[in-house]
Amino acid sequence: MTGVTTENVDTVVYDSVVTQVGGQVEAFLGHGLLIFFKAGSPPELHDISVLHEATTADDGPRPGDTIHLGDCGLEVLAVGPVVRDNLLNLGHLDLKADGRTEPKLPGDVCIRVGDIPLLAVGDTFRITRPRTETKENHP
Amino acid sequence: MSDYKSVKVSKGRGGWGGPLTITPTDDRPLVASITGGGIHPVAQKIAELTGGEAFDGFSSSAPFDKLAVAVIDCGGTARVGVYPMKKVKTVDIHATSPAGPLAQFITEELFVSGVKPEDVEEA
């Protein structure tokens, strides 16, 4: 029998490890907001941010990608026009649990309405993209 | 005493707030570029016209109370509020309006957005 199977393989486009969690982060989670900046960002940003160090920084998120916060995977619904530059240049990302399919602000990454987990130092912050590979199977 | 000059920074297309008059002082001499990719041309122009010191906030650090102005490339949530909250005049190169958890701190006296180098002129 000859057949074609479709295998789903996720590509990691951004991979990082949390190095610090600011004192205001949990309060912002209550408003459905999580802010990232790279380690080494100006100190006045530390209080409101999760700081992290990226090991892979190939691309910013696109709708349909998954953002992984520790063990929690969240589907990306919408992405503002300045998100990619901010993430790749500054390690900066604003995650909004607002359920929007069009971003309200140019820096927004929108996910479903609901809780966003509180990250801890050492946790993973990763973005994966579904990749559909088609392989031909021969008998 | 250093001899600093003033500039007027007006909102650009689609922008909000201002105009801001920015005058560095001996206590607040720094024009901070809190942006990706080094010192932004808007920060460079403010520094050149005022005699302030342009400074890349992501490659070195300085206390925020030394800042005459913070130039940001914020997408609308975080940096737009952090610097106004600390009473630092803030220039966003993106055309944002008050929003985010710190929106209450963003006022026309402290914030202007959508700014390009041509929106910076001698006061």
Chai-1 contact restraints between the chains, C-beta under 6 A:
chainA,res_idxA,chainB,res_idxB,connection_type,confidence,min_distance_angstrom,max_distance_angstrom,comment,restraint_id
A,F28,B,P101,contact,1.0,0.0,6.0,A-B,restraint_1
A,H31,B,P101,contact,1.0,0.0,6.0,A-B,restraint_2
A,I35,B,A78,contact,1.0,0.0,6.0,A-B,restraint_3
A,P42,B,G57,contact,1.0,0.0,6.0,A-B,restraint_4
A,P42,B,S61,contact,1.0,0.0,6.0,A-B,restraint_5
A,E44,B,F64,contact,1.0,0.0,6.0,A-B,restraint_6
A,E44,B,V82,contact,1.0,0.0,6.0,A-B,restraint_7
A,G80,B,G75,contact,1.0,0.0,6.0,A-B,restraint_8
A,V82,B,G75,contact,1.0,0.0,6.0,A-B,restraint_9
A,D85,B,G36,contact,1.0,0.0,6.0,A-B,restraint_10
A,N86,B,G75,contact,1.0,0.0,6.0,A-B,restraint_11
A,N89,B,G36,contact,1.0,0.0,6.0,A-B,restraint_12
A,N89,B,G37,contact,1.0,0.0,6.0,A-B,restraint_13
A,L90,B,G36,contact,1.0,0.0,6.0,A-B,restraint_14
A,D94,B,T77,contact,1.0,0.0,6.0,A-B,restraint_15
A,L105,B,G75,contact,1.0,0.0,6.0,A-B,restraint_16
A,L105,B,G76,contact,1.0,0.0,6.0,A-B,restraint_17
A,L105,B,A99,contact,1.0,0.0,6.0,A-B,restraint_18
A,P106,B,G75,contact,1.0,0.0,6.0,A-B,restraint_19
A,P106,B,G76,contact,1.0,0.0,6.0,A-B,restraint_20
A,P106,B,H94,contact,1.0,0.0,6.0,A-B,restraint_21
A,G107,B,G75,contact,1.0,0.0,6.0,A-B,restraint_22
A,G107,B,G76,contact,1.0,0.0,6.0,A-B,restraint_23
A,G107,B,T77,contact,1.0,0.0,6.0,A-B,restraint_24
